[in-house]
Amino acid sequence: MKRVVLLLLTAAVCAAHAQTGGTPSVPFGTPTSQSGAQPTPLTLPGGQAVDANAMVDSADLFDLLVQADFRACGQTAHRDPALDAVAARVARGFALKSELQAAKLRPLRANQFVLPKLGRAPAVLKALANQCASRVGFSRYGVAVQDGRAALVAMQPAQIVADDPRAWLLRFMDLTNEARRQGQRCGDQLFHSAPPLTWNDQLGLSAQGHVTDMIRLNFRGHVNPETGSTPESRARAAGYPSAAVGENAAYDSVTPEDALQSLLDSPGHCRTLMNPEWREFGAAMGNGTPDTVFATYWVQSFGR
């Protein structure tokens, strides 16, 4: 009798096993991810959700948490590739100050945060929290994750302090004329000495309008995305009589010397600057805002 009961129980178990396709059924909500845990949403400040079980093992995921931390502190900051490179060096133990200098970055203030051991998203977010004093006013940052460590570098860029803007812009013209007098190699093209430029108020007005718009609209380049204006149309609107004009723009430079050097280092901008046909010059500069990509904006306008 016992043998019959046992056979009946065995048959029932086999039938149940066959109905499930040969695999045990998995109750709803049991772990299914590679890490052995069901993805659990973690809502960041700003509303974005990430997997709370995710290990922070990439710069992009670390960046999401850093952005959330800036928002939690009421700040707007932009990720900068140059600061990503600095953060990668800081993560390996190099000094922040020397790395900023090597990258030719001029901060008014800068700080660093290094997480020596990576963890899951909530733990990293908690480690970043309660440091708003290190976020307020820092409009640019870089991140890196490598060798089991994460690094955040934040920077408040230095900006232009000009008690006499006209004197700074005339200095910019004098430096430009000195570069033209010396002759330059612009990429693969050699330019001999070019004639000096004289200041023109209409070209200066055209340059100032472009600087103002780049800051207001947070863009870079020579075509205004709002109005479609170009160097030629801006000069014409400012009252410049000739249609033959050129334009250069520089960003993040703090001094006229830095602005000029950044233009000479770019073959295309260098060629515009060295064009021997130019006879007149105007320029403008301005400081960006926490919402703009660049800390400073410079424009040169040329005409003949």
Backbone as CSV, one residue per row, in Angstrom:
resi,resn,N_x,N_y,N_z,CA_x,CA_y,CA_z,C_x,C_y,C_z
1,MET,0.831,-1.206,0.000,0.000,0.000,0.000,0.869,1.260,0.000
2,LYS,1.910,1.240,0.821,2.828,2.381,0.883,3.499,2.588,-0.465
3,ARG,3.817,1.440,-1.133,4.476,1.531,-2.437,3.557,2.212,-3.461
4,VAL,2.250,1.923,-3.414,1.295,2.527,-4.341,1.194,4.031,-4.112
5,VAL,1.120,4.429,-2.823,1.046,5.872,-2.493,2.268,6.602,-2.994
6,LEU,3.460,6.006,-2.809,4.707,6.638,-3.233,4.735,6.828,-4.751
7,LEU,4.266,5.788,-5.476,4.233,5.899,-6.933,3.288,7.009,-7.388
8,LEU,2.133,7.110,-6.710,1.185,8.172,-7.061,1.763,9.567,-6.822
9,LEU,2.483,9.769,-5.697,3.118,11.060,-5.394,4.182,11.396,-6.419
10,THR,4.959,10.406,-6.793,6.017,10.634,-7.788,5.422,11.064,-9.117
11,ALA,4.332,10.414,-9.530,3.674,10.775,-10.788,3.146,12.199,-10.750
12,ALA,2.587,12.603,-9.611,2.048,13.966,-9.480,3.145,15.013,-9.604
13,VAL,4.294,14.766,-8.976,5.424,15.706,-9.044,5.918,15.828,-10.469
14,CYS,6.056,14.687,-11.178,6.527,14.715,-12.556,5.574,15.485,-13.457
15,ALA,4.246,15.297,-13.240,3.263,16.018,-14.038,3.361,17.522,-13.825
16,ALA,3.519,17.913,-12.567,3.653,19.346,-12.268,4.907,19.922,-12.905
17,HIS,5.994,19.122,-12.879,7.263,19.550,-13.458,7.130,19.729,-14.969
18,ALA,6.390,18.821,-15.609,6.200,18.894,-17.049,5.393,20.114,-17.439
19,GLN,4.388,20.504,-16.628,3.552,21.666,-16.934,4.335,22.969,-16.920
20,THR,5.425,23.031,-16.168,6.236,24.265,-16.092,7.332,24.278,-17.140
21,GLY,7.305,23.326,-18.062,8.308,23.335,-19.121,9.635,22.790,-18.676
22,GLY,9.699,22.105,-17.561,10.946,21.505,-17.111,11.784,22.406,-16.259
23,THR,11.336,23.633,-15.966,12.077,24.548,-15.110,11.190,25.035,-13.995
24,PRO,11.781,25.222,-12.811,10.978,25.720,-11.696,10.449,27.113,-12.007
25,SER,9.239,27.401,-11.636,8.688,28.741,-11.850,9.377,29.738,-10.940
26,VAL,9.539,31.004,-11.451,10.221,32.045,-10.687,9.188,33.038,-10.201
27,PRO,9.004,33.175,-8.903,8.020,34.131,-8.383,8.349,35.544,-8.848
28,PHE,7.360,36.409,-9.072,7.550,37.798,-9.489,8.411,38.549,-8.481
29,GLY,9.389,39.266,-9.017,10.195,40.116,-8.149,11.464,39.461,-7.659
30,THR,11.745,38.241,-8.045,13.002,37.635,-7.613,14.116,38.137,-8.510
31,PRO,15.393,38.035,-8.081,16.500,38.596,-8.842,16.592,38.026,-10.251
32,THR,16.808,38.912,-11.241,16.975,38.475,-12.621,18.161,39.161,-13.300
33,SER,18.769,40.183,-12.679,19.871,40.904,-13.305,21.165,40.137,-13.138
34,GLN,22.203,40.553,-13.895,23.495,39.883,-13.819,24.091,39.993,-12.429
35,SER,23.778,41.048,-11.727,24.323,41.211,-10.387,23.552,40.394,-9.366
36,GLY,22.505,39.710,-9.817,21.730,38.889,-8.892,20.626,39.653,-8.206
37,ALA,20.299,40.856,-8.677,19.254,41.652,-8.030,18.336,42.236,-9.078
38,GLN,17.063,42.238,-8.785,16.078,42.846,-9.679,16.361,44.350,-9.767
39,PRO,16.437,44.939,-11.010,16.680,46.375,-11.118,15.674,47.174,-10.291
40,THR,16.201,48.026,-9.415,15.376,48.860,-8.557,15.634,50.316,-8.910
41,PRO,14.625,51.065,-9.314,14.883,52.440,-9.746,15.295,53.346,-8.585
42,LEU,16.316,54.149,-8.841,16.744,55.193,-7.917,16.493,56.514,-8.625
43,THR,15.584,57.335,-8.108,15.242,58.608,-8.734,16.191,59.692,-8.238
44,LEU,16.909,60.292,-9.174,17.892,61.313,-8.839,17.235,62.680,-8.768
45,PRO,17.877,63.628,-8.081,17.386,65.005,-8.123,17.304,65.473,-9.573
46,GLY,16.146,65.936,-9.989,15.935,66.278,-11.376,15.016,65.302,-12.077
47,GLY,14.750,64.137,-11.439,13.766,63.199,-11.957,14.302,62.024,-12.725
48,GLN,15.611,62.003,-13.060,16.142,60.881,-13.820,16.290,59.655,-12.921
49,ALA,16.033,58.469,-13.494,16.108,57.234,-12.724,17.279,56.383,-13.204
50,VAL,17.988,55.783,-12.255,19.039,54.823,-12.567,18.791,53.570,-11.730
51,ASP,19.451,52.487,-12.084,19.319,51.243,-11.342,20.072,51.368,-10.020
52,ALA,19.347,51.219,-8.927,19.968,51.354,-7.607,20.996,50.264,-7.352
53,ASN,20.899,49.139,-8.071,21.852,48.046,-7.882,23.091,48.179,-8.761
54,ALA,23.105,49.198,-9.647,24.203,49.335,-10.598,25.493,49.737,-9.901
55,MET,26.568,49.050,-10.248,27.887,49.448,-9.780,28.350,50.654,-10.598
56,VAL,28.895,51.634,-9.930,29.388,52.833,-10.613,30.783,52.519,-11.135
57,ASP,30.831,51.927,-12.322,32.109,51.494,-12.885,32.405,52.164,-14.220
58,SER,31.700,53.276,-14.523,31.967,54.029,-15.747,31.864,55.520,-15.461
59,ALA,32.598,56.297,-16.245,32.570,57.751,-16.060,31.190,58.319,-16.364
60,ASP,30.473,57.722,-17.327,29.160,58.251,-17.686,28.146,58.076,-16.552
61,LEU,28.180,56.918,-15.883,27.263,56.721,-14.753,27.664,57.627,-13.587
62,PHE,28.953,57.737,-13.337,29.420,58.650,-12.285,28.989,60.079,-12.610
63,ASP,29.050,60.444,-13.890,28.646,61.781,-14.313,27.176,62.046,-14.002
64,LEU,26.303,61.056,-14.218,24.885,61.235,-13.899,24.694,61.574,-12.427
65,LEU,25.459,60.896,-11.572,25.339,61.145,-10.133,25.913,62.512,-9.769
66,VAL,26.992,62.895,-10.429,27.584,64.219,-10.181,26.614,65.317,-10.620
67,GLN,26.010,65.163,-11.797,25.026,66.152,-12.254,23.874,66.268,-11.254
68,ALA,23.415,65.121,-10.748,22.316,65.135,-9.774,22.732,65.877,-8.510
69,ASP,23.988,65.705,-8.114,24.456,66.371,-6.904,24.532,67.884,-7.110
70,PHE,24.997,68.322,-8.289,25.003,69.758,-8.580,23.581,70.308,-8.529
71,ARG,22.618,69.583,-9.120,21.232,70.050,-9.101,20.686,70.116,-7.684
72,ALA,21.056,69.131,-6.860,20.594,69.126,-5.472,21.104,70.354,-4.717
73,CYS,22.233,70.886,-5.168,22.796,72.091,-4.550,22.333,73.364,-5.253
74,GLY,21.410,73.219,-6.221,20.881,74.377,-6.927,21.854,74.999,-7.896
75,GLN,22.778,74.191,-8.445,23.821,74.712,-9.313,23.711,74.147,-10.719
76,THR,24.198,74.926,-11.685,24.320,74.491,-13.070,25.791,74.399,-13.413
77,ALA,26.226,73.252,-13.894,27.627,73.072,-14.251,27.714,72.241,-15.524
78,HIS,28.761,72.472,-16.299,28.954,71.797,-17.568,30.184,70.881,-17.492
79,ARG,30.049,69.700,-18.034,31.189,68.777,-18.102,32.126,69.228,-19.209
80,ASP,33.417,69.255,-18.892,34.431,69.772,-19.804,35.434,68.661,-20.109
81,PRO,35.642,68.312,-21.393,36.601,67.256,-21.722,38.010,67.519,-21.198
82,ALA,38.412,68.798,-21.186,39.736,69.115,-20.662,39.828,68.779,-19.175
83,LEU,38.733,69.005,-18.443,38.725,68.664,-17.021,38.552,67.163,-16.804
84,ASP,37.947,66.455,-17.762,37.920,64.985,-17.684,39.349,64.451,-17.664
85,ALA,40.188,65.014,-18.545,41.592,64.576,-18.603,42.322,64.890,-17.299
86,VAL,42.028,66.055,-16.719,42.633,66.411,-15.427,42.159,65.449,-14.342
87,ALA,40.852,65.138,-14.334,40.310,64.216,-13.337,40.959,62.834,-13.438
88,ALA,41.236,62.384,-14.665,41.876,61.077,-14.850,43.261,61.071,-14.216
89,ARG,43.967,62.172,-14.317,45.302,62.263,-13.692,45.188,62.360,-12.177
90,VAL,44.209,63.128,-11.703,43.997,63.244,-10.259,43.638,61.886,-9.657
91,ALA,42.843,61.091,-10.389,42.474,59.766,-9.906,43.706,58.879,-9.724
92,ARG,44.756,59.159,-10.487,45.990,58.371,-10.373,46.967,58.957,-9.363
93,GLY,46.544,60.048,-8.700,47.359,60.584,-7.618,48.150,61.824,-7.947
94,PHE,47.979,62.394,-9.148,48.702,63.604,-9.502,48.038,64.827,-8.866
95,ALA,48.835,65.871,-8.636,48.348,67.073,-7.958,47.445,67.889,-8.869
96,LEU,46.328,68.368,-8.315,45.355,69.111,-9.099,45.956,70.386,-9.681
97,LYS,46.664,71.147,-8.888,47.192,72.429,-9.342,48.106,72.266,-10.543
98,SER,49.026,71.327,-10.466,49.969,71.141,-11.565,49.275,70.622,-12.815
99,GLU,48.250,69.796,-12.646,47.530,69.265,-13.804,46.706,70.346,-14.485
100,LEU,46.131,71.266,-13.716,45.405,72.387,-14.309,46.360,73.284,-15.095
101,GLN,47.536,73.511,-14.534,48.537,74.319,-15.232,48.984,73.645,-16.521
102,ALA,49.201,72.331,-16.468,49.632,71.593,-17.660,48.571,71.640,-18.752
103,ALA,47.304,71.670,-18.348,46.198,71.742,-19.306,45.919,73.171,-19.753
104,LYS,46.699,74.133,-19.265,46.553,75.550,-19.593,45.181,76.082,-19.198
105,LEU,44.692,75.611,-18.047,43.420,76.084,-17.509,43.699,77.069,-16.380
106,ARG,42.918,78.145,-16.350,43.133,79.181,-15.341,41.903,79.296,-14.453
107,PRO,41.890,78.563,-13.363,40.719,78.648,-12.483,40.830,79.803,-11.506
108,LEU,39.684,80.393,-11.203,39.624,81.301,-10.070,39.634,80.470,-8.792
109,ARG,38.891,79.356,-8.831,38.889,78.379,-7.746,38.772,76.989,-8.367
110,ALA,39.287,76.001,-7.662,39.150,74.615,-8.129,39.200,73.692,-6.921
111,ASN,38.532,72.552,-7.034,38.625,71.550,-5.974,38.517,70.157,-6.573
112,GLN,38.765,69.164,-5.762,38.721,67.785,-6.223,38.025,66.905,-5.201
113,PHE,37.451,65.804,-5.682,36.843,64.785,-4.840,37.261,63.438,-5.417
114,VAL,37.881,62.618,-4.598,38.330,61.299,-5.040,37.655,60.237,-4.192
115,LEU,36.998,59.302,-4.845,36.359,58.180,-4.174,37.273,56.976,-4.347
116,PRO,37.953,56.557,-3.274,38.982,55.514,-3.428,38.437,54.132,-3.716
117,LYS,37.152,53.919,-3.439,36.563,52.609,-3.687,35.163,52.793,-4.243
118,LEU,34.922,52.208,-5.410,33.634,52.346,-6.055,32.593,51.449,-5.406
119,GLY,31.329,51.854,-5.512,30.229,51.078,-4.957,29.012,51.216,-5.828
120,ARG,27.864,50.874,-5.297,26.621,51.001,-6.044,26.154,52.457,-6.048
121,ALA,25.236,52.741,-6.944,24.817,54.128,-7.174,24.374,54.852,-5.903
122,PRO,23.533,54.256,-5.041,23.111,54.995,-3.839,24.278,55.351,-2.923
123,ALA,25.252,54.442,-2.801,26.390,54.706,-1.925,27.248,55.844,-2.473
124,VAL,27.449,55.867,-3.796,28.252,56.937,-4.396,27.515,58.268,-4.299
125,LEU,26.198,58.254,-4.519,25.417,59.484,-4.394,25.492,60.019,-2.972
126,LYS,25.464,59.125,-1.995,25.565,59.533,-0.587,26.938,60.120,-0.297
127,ALA,27.989,59.541,-0.893,29.340,60.060,-0.679,29.503,61.457,-1.257
128,LEU,28.790,61.737,-2.353,28.859,63.064,-2.969,28.055,64.109,-2.207
129,ALA,27.056,63.668,-1.453,26.093,64.578,-0.835,26.714,65.416,0.279
130,ASN,25.988,66.480,0.642,26.358,67.362,1.763,27.680,68.077,1.528
131,GLN,27.988,68.372,0.256,29.213,69.104,-0.065,28.892,70.298,-0.966
132,CYS,27.778,70.957,-0.687,27.348,72.052,-1.555,28.343,73.202,-1.571
133,ALA,29.109,73.349,-0.515,30.132,74.399,-0.515,31.168,74.158,-1.603
134,SER,31.309,72.910,-2.028,32.238,72.565,-3.099,31.563,72.550,-4.459
135,ARG,30.290,72.915,-4.516,29.556,72.946,-5.782,29.136,74.369,-6.163
136,VAL,28.833,75.201,-5.160,28.326,76.544,-5.423,29.385,77.380,-6.143
137,GLY,29.017,77.909,-7.302,29.910,78.772,-8.056,30.841,78.038,-8.994
138,PHE,30.853,76.711,-8.932,31.737,75.938,-9.811,30.937,75.540,-11.051
139,SER,31.205,76.198,-12.158,30.366,76.040,-13.346,30.874,74.976,-14.311
140,ARG,32.057,74.452,-14.094,32.601,73.431,-14.985,33.236,72.317,-14.165
141,TYR,33.173,71.108,-14.717,33.737,69.971,-13.976,34.176,68.885,-14.948
142,GLY,34.955,67.959,-14.420,35.361,66.777,-15.177,35.307,65.570,-14.275
143,VAL,35.084,64.402,-14.845,34.993,63.168,-14.069,35.842,62.091,-14.727
144,ALA,36.249,61.118,-13.915,36.996,59.967,-14.423,36.743,58.788,-13.492
145,VAL,36.682,57.600,-14.063,36.581,56.348,-13.309,37.609,55.400,-13.887
146,GLN,38.544,54.987,-13.051,39.572,54.059,-13.506,40.263,53.420,-12.306
147,ASP,40.730,52.188,-12.535,41.465,51.453,-11.505,40.702,51.380,-10.187
148,GLY,39.369,51.256,-10.281,38.568,51.113,-9.076,38.366,52.384,-8.294
149,ARG,38.720,53.539,-8.877,38.576,54.823,-8.198,37.775,55.773,-9.085
150,ALA,37.141,56.752,-8.455,36.430,57.801,-9.199,36.966,59.154,-8.742
151,ALA,37.039,60.095,-9.686,37.515,61.439,-9.363,36.609,62.477,-10.006
152,LEU,36.353,63.527,-9.257,35.597,64.693,-9.723,36.470,65.921,-9.513
153,VAL,36.633,66.700,-10.571,37.355,67.972,-10.494,36.386,69.077,-10.889
154,ALA,36.209,70.064,-10.032,35.312,71.186,-10.314,36.106,72.478,-10.364
155,MET,35.667,73.395,-11.226,36.435,74.616,-11.431,35.509,75.802,-11.654
156,GLN,35.855,76.912,-11.042,35.250,78.199,-11.365,36.274,78.956,-12.192
157,PRO,36.056,79.108,-13.497,37.082,79.718,-14.339,37.311,81.181,-13.994
158,ALA,38.554,81.600,-14.154,38.860,83.024,-14.028,38.195,83.770,-15.177
159,GLN,37.813,85.012,-14.932,37.180,85.819,-15.963,37.916,87.145,-16.138
160,ILE,37.500,87.883,-17.133,38.171,89.128,-17.488,37.822,90.211,-16.478
161,VAL,38.836,90.864,-15.983,38.647,92.023,-15.118,39.297,93.208,-15.833
162,ALA,38.481,94.061,-16.406,39.005,95.175,-17.201,38.379,96.475,-16.728
163,ASP,39.172,97.266,-16.025,38.687,98.581,-15.609,38.497,99.502,-16.814
164,ASP,39.307,99.280,-17.844,39.232,100.090,-19.055,39.153,99.139,-20.248
165,PRO,37.938,98.688,-20.629,37.810,97.715,-21.724,38.439,98.198,-23.026
166,ARG,38.315,99.488,-23.312,38.878,100.017,-24.569,40.391,99.789,-24.610
167,ALA,41.063,100.005,-23.471,42.516,99.810,-23.428,42.865,98.343,-23.676
168,TRP,42.049,97.426,-23.121,42.295,95.996,-23.348,42.147,95.649,-24.814
169,LEU,41.152,96.214,-25.476,40.911,95.885,-26.873,41.980,96.498,-27.776
170,LEU,42.455,97.686,-27.445,43.559,98.266,-28.199,44.833,97.447,-27.991
171,ARG,44.995,96.909,-26.791,46.118,96.002,-26.536,45.991,94.752,-27.423
172,PHE,44.782,94.256,-27.560,44.517,93.105,-28.429,44.920,93.434,-29.872
173,MET,44.595,94.651,-30.325,44.975,95.064,-31.676,46.492,95.189,-31.802
174,ASP,47.146,95.770,-30.797,48.600,95.924,-30.848,49.290,94.561,-30.923
175,LEU,48.805,93.591,-30.152,49.394,92.251,-30.193,49.160,91.593,-31.547
176,THR,47.974,91.829,-32.112,47.672,91.295,-33.434,48.604,91.903,-34.480
177,ASN,48.844,93.203,-34.394,49.756,93.862,-35.333,51.185,93.360,-35.172
178,GLU,51.586,93.085,-33.938,52.931,92.564,-33.728,53.069,91.179,-34.350
179,ALA,52.041,90.361,-34.203,52.066,89.022,-34.819,52.127,89.153,-36.345
180,ARG,51.382,90.103,-36.901,51.401,90.313,-38.360,52.770,90.833,-38.806
181,ARG,53.373,91.687,-38.025,54.687,92.234,-38.390,55.750,91.139,-38.427
182,GLN,55.660,90.199,-37.453,56.666,89.139,-37.359,56.526,88.090,-38.457
183,GLY,55.313,87.933,-38.985,55.069,86.825,-39.894,54.778,85.564,-39.087
184,GLN,54.023,84.655,-39.628,53.617,83.457,-38.885,53.540,82.256,-39.821
185,ARG,53.726,81.077,-39.234,53.415,79.835,-39.927,52.050,79.379,-39.432
186,CYS,51.082,79.326,-40.315,49.720,78.924,-39.977,49.477,77.536,-40.565
187,GLY,49.681,76.528,-39.759,49.598,75.172,-40.272,50.704,74.930,-41.267
188,ASP,50.352,74.589,-42.516,51.353,74.331,-43.550,51.592,75.544,-44.441
189,GLN,51.059,76.708,-44.047,51.183,77.911,-44.870,52.019,78.960,-44.141
190,LEU,53.009,79.485,-44.852,53.888,80.495,-44.272,53.441,81.880,-44.725
191,PHE,53.273,82.796,-43.745,52.894,84.170,-44.037,54.059,85.091,-43.672
192,HIS,54.437,85.937,-44.618,55.456,86.944,-44.337,54.797,88.132,-43.632
193,SER,55.583,89.127,-43.343,55.091,90.296,-42.623,53.907,90.925,-43.356
194,ALA,52.859,91.293,-42.562,51.648,91.900,-43.124,51.501,93.314,-42.579
195,PRO,50.810,94.196,-43.302,50.654,95.590,-42.864,49.890,95.696,-41.541
196,PRO,50.140,96.758,-40.790,49.426,96.949,-39.524,47.962,97.330,-39.762
197,LEU,47.154,97.079,-38.738,45.728,97.372,-38.775,45.435,98.616,-37.949
198,THR,44.409,99.358,-38.329,43.956,100.511,-37.543,42.550,100.230,-37.017
199,TRP,42.236,100.833,-35.882,40.947,100.583,-35.238,39.806,101.204,-36.030
200,ASN,38.689,100.448,-36.126,37.488,100.940,-36.784,36.301,100.708,-35.851
201,ASP,35.576,101.775,-35.532,34.477,101.675,-34.565,33.334,100.789,-35.057
202,GLN,33.044,100.826,-36.374,31.965,99.989,-36.892,32.298,98.494,-36.740
203,LEU,33.541,98.127,-37.007,33.959,96.734,-36.829,33.950,96.361,-35.347
204,GLY,34.304,97.317,-34.491,34.223,97.069,-33.056,32.790,96.831,-32.613
205,LEU,31.855,97.596,-33.170,30.442,97.434,-32.844,29.933,96.076,-33.335
206,SER,30.366,95.668,-34.516,29.979,94.362,-35.048,30.491,93.243,-34.149
207,ALA,31.740,93.360,-33.706,32.322,92.340,-32.826,31.587,92.287,-31.492
208,GLN,31.238,93.461,-30.939,30.554,93.481,-29.648,29.166,92.848,-29.740
209,GLY,28.465,93.096,-30.834,27.154,92.483,-31.004,27.244,90.970,-31.055
210,HIS,28.289,90.469,-31.704,28.443,89.015,-31.808,28.797,88.402,-30.459
211,VAL,29.675,89.060,-29.708,30.007,88.576,-28.365,28.751,88.528,-27.490
212,THR,27.982,89.592,-27.520,26.763,89.650,-26.704,25.798,88.528,-27.059
213,ASP,25.646,88.257,-28.356,24.720,87.205,-28.780,25.235,85.815,-28.429
214,MET,26.533,85.592,-28.552,27.076,84.277,-28.194,26.851,83.972,-26.720
215,ILE,26.989,84.981,-25.885,26.754,84.787,-24.454,25.261,84.601,-24.187
216,ARG,24.436,85.434,-24.798,22.985,85.381,-24.558,22.389,84.061,-25.033
217,LEU,22.851,83.576,-26.190,22.286,82.363,-26.790,23.111,81.111,-26.496
218,ASN,24.245,81.288,-25.829,25.109,80.166,-25.446,25.496,79.322,-26.671
219,PHE,26.145,79.971,-27.631,26.643,79.244,-28.796,28.027,79.754,-29.156
220,ARG,28.704,79.006,-30.015,29.985,79.454,-30.545,29.936,79.350,-32.064
221,GLY,30.746,80.151,-32.729,30.775,80.098,-34.182,30.491,81.451,-34.797
222,HIS,30.298,81.457,-36.100,30.187,82.712,-36.840,28.791,82.982,-37.387
223,VAL,27.879,82.008,-37.264,26.508,82.201,-37.731,25.574,82.200,-36.530
224,ASN,24.855,83.294,-36.356,23.927,83.416,-35.239,22.735,82.470,-35.457
225,PRO,22.490,81.507,-34.536,21.404,80.549,-34.757,20.018,81.159,-34.662
226,GLU,19.900,82.326,-34.079,18.603,82.966,-33.922,18.248,83.837,-35.119
227,THR,19.225,84.624,-35.574,18.959,85.576,-36.647,19.577,85.158,-37.975
228,GLY,20.518,84.218,-37.950,21.208,83.820,-39.166,22.275,84.810,-39.600
229,SER,22.593,85.798,-38.768,23.573,86.809,-39.159,24.960,86.200,-39.322
230,THR,25.737,86.774,-40.225,27.104,86.348,-40.538,28.050,87.518,-40.291
231,PRO,29.359,87.298,-40.348,30.283,88.428,-40.177,29.987,89.572,-41.149
232,GLU,29.655,89.224,-42.395,29.378,90.262,-43.391,28.119,91.049,-43.047
233,SER,27.041,90.339,-42.695,25.786,91.047,-42.405,25.885,91.842,-41.110
234,ARG,26.658,91.331,-40.142,26.819,92.087,-38.886,27.602,93.379,-39.126
235,ALA,28.661,93.286,-39.937,29.449,94.486,-40.239,28.602,95.497,-41.002
236,ARG,27.815,95.009,-41.937,26.947,95.905,-42.721,25.925,96.581,-41.817
237,ALA,25.336,95.811,-40.880,24.346,96.383,-39.960,24.975,97.419,-39.032
238,ALA,26.271,97.257,-38.761,26.970,98.209,-37.892,27.436,99.439,-38.650
239,GLY,27.198,99.481,-39.965,27.549,100.649,-40.758,28.874,100.562,-41.472
240,TYR,29.496,99.381,-41.498,30.787,99.257,-42.190,30.539,99.252,-43.694
241,PRO,31.264,100.084,-44.460,30.921,100.275,-45.875,31.362,99.153,-46.806
242,SER,32.340,98.349,-46.410,32.868,97.326,-47.317,32.264,95.961,-47.022
243,ALA,32.081,95.151,-48.061,31.566,93.788,-47.882,32.696,92.800,-47.602
244,ALA,33.937,93.258,-47.738,35.089,92.382,-47.511,35.465,92.426,-46.032
245,VAL,35.007,91.436,-45.274,35.291,91.381,-43.843,35.665,89.957,-43.451
246,GLY,36.324,89.848,-42.319,36.670,88.544,-41.748,36.436,88.582,-40.251
247,GLU,36.425,87.401,-39.640,36.113,87.348,-38.213,36.835,86.164,-37.566
248,ASN,37.358,86.384,-36.386,37.930,85.337,-35.540,37.253,85.368,-34.183
249,ALA,37.152,84.201,-33.550,36.594,84.133,-32.198,37.467,83.245,-31.334
250,ALA,37.633,83.651,-30.079,38.400,82.866,-29.105,37.561,82.730,-27.844
251,TYR,37.820,81.687,-27.083,36.998,81.396,-25.907,37.884,81.001,-24.723
252,ASP,37.424,81.360,-23.537,38.055,80.971,-22.269,39.371,81.675,-21.986
253,SER,39.827,82.542,-22.876,41.055,83.289,-22.601,40.746,84.424,-21.627
254,VAL,41.697,84.711,-20.758,41.494,85.738,-19.737,42.189,87.042,-20.104
255,THR,43.280,86.961,-20.857,44.049,88.148,-21.222,44.110,88.271,-22.745
256,PRO,44.395,89.473,-23.254,44.587,89.620,-24.705,45.699,88.709,-25.232
257,GLU,46.751,88.520,-24.421,47.852,87.648,-24.835,47.378,86.211,-25.040
258,ASP,46.581,85.713,-24.082,46.054,84.347,-24.197,45.122,84.216,-25.397
259,ALA,44.266,85.221,-25.589,43.316,85.171,-26.695,44.045,85.122,-28.034
260,LEU,45.068,85.970,-28.170,45.816,85.984,-29.424,46.521,84.648,-29.658
261,GLN,47.134,84.097,-28.614,47.869,82.852,-28.781,46.948,81.710,-29.196
262,SER,45.735,81.684,-28.635,44.798,80.621,-29.005,44.430,80.719,-30.481
263,LEU,44.380,81.936,-31.024,44.079,82.118,-32.439,45.268,81.728,-33.308
264,LEU,46.465,82.070,-32.886,47.663,81.700,-33.653,47.882,80.190,-33.653
265,ASP,47.423,79.518,-32.597,47.584,78.062,-32.510,46.621,77.311,-33.428
266,SER,45.606,78.003,-33.945,44.625,77.398,-34.843,44.939,77.831,-36.275
267,PRO,45.327,76.907,-37.161,45.730,77.315,-38.522,44.709,78.174,-39.241
268,GLY,43.426,77.827,-39.164,42.413,78.603,-39.865,42.282,80.010,-39.332
269,HIS,42.251,80.157,-38.015,42.163,81.494,-37.416,43.437,82.293,-37.680
270,CYS,44.559,81.591,-37.646,45.838,82.251,-37.912,45.863,82.819,-39.333
271,ARG,45.353,82.067,-40.303,45.328,82.544,-41.686,44.444,83.789,-41.834
272,THR,43.309,83.787,-41.132,42.445,84.972,-41.186,43.170,86.175,-40.618
273,LEU,43.824,85.992,-39.495,44.533,87.084,-38.820,45.673,87.630,-39.683
274,MET,46.347,86.735,-40.426,47.526,87.141,-41.191,47.192,87.598,-42.610
275,ASN,45.934,87.595,-42.981,45.560,87.998,-44.342,46.104,89.407,-44.630
276,PRO,46.996,89.545,-45.623,47.614,90.860,-45.862,46.654,91.898,-46.438
277,GLU,45.462,91.470,-46.868,44.510,92.422,-47.446,43.793,93.253,-46.384
278,TRP,43.781,92.793,-45.139,43.068,93.534,-44.100,43.789,94.837,-43.793
279,ARG,43.010,95.855,-43.546,43.575,97.171,-43.198,42.950,97.727,-41.911
280,GLU,41.741,97.259,-41.563,41.046,97.809,-40.396,40.657,96.691,-39.437
281,PHE,40.417,97.100,-38.189,40.268,96.109,-37.120,39.257,96.611,-36.090
282,GLY,38.480,95.681,-35.554,37.629,95.949,-34.400,37.616,94.702,-33.531
283,ALA,37.325,94.832,-32.255,37.351,93.676,-31.360,36.400,93.909,-30.202
284,ALA,36.078,92.813,-29.520,35.212,92.876,-28.342,35.493,91.656,-27.487
285,MET,35.169,91.763,-26.212,35.311,90.633,-25.294,34.204,90.724,-24.254
286,GLY,33.900,89.598,-23.624,32.875,89.577,-22.588,32.970,88.320,-21.756
287,ASN,32.464,88.401,-20.552,32.441,87.242,-19.655,31.154,86.449,-19.835
288,GLY,31.280,85.130,-19.818,30.121,84.258,-19.871,29.389,84.236,-18.539
289,THR,28.399,83.378,-18.444,27.604,83.210,-17.228,27.724,81.755,-16.776
290,PRO,27.184,81.390,-15.602,27.209,79.977,-15.204,26.488,79.052,-16.178
291,ASP,25.611,79.602,-17.016,24.877,78.777,-17.969,25.589,78.614,-19.306
292,THR,26.639,79.397,-19.566,27.323,79.303,-20.852,28.441,78.281,-20.794
293,VAL,28.748,77.733,-21.974,29.801,76.718,-22.054,31.168,77.323,-21.736
294,PHE,31.385,78.560,-22.161,32.691,79.190,-21.997,32.637,80.302,-20.954
295,ALA,33.791,80.517,-20.330,33.881,81.537,-19.294,34.074,82.924,-19.882
296,THR,34.758,83.004,-21.027,35.001,84.291,-21.673,34.858,84.132,-23.183
297,TYR,34.560,85.253,-23.844,34.353,85.271,-25.297,35.112,86.467,-25.881
298,TRP,35.833,86.216,-26.972,36.587,87.262,-27.657,36.281,87.203,-29.142
299,VAL,36.166,88.345,-29.790,35.942,88.395,-31.239,36.851,89.455,-31.865
300,GLN,37.474,89.092,-32.986,38.195,90.030,-33.831,37.416,90.215,-35.133
301,SER,37.262,91.448,-35.574,36.649,91.720,-36.871,37.661,92.441,-37.757
302,PHE,37.776,92.015,-38.995,38.743,92.582,-39.954,38.001,93.127,-41.174
303,GLY,38.542,94.175,-41.766,37.953,94.729,-42.976,38.990,95.433,-43.819
304,ARG,38.555,95.851,-45.004,39.473,96.589,-45.902,38.699,97.646,-46.700
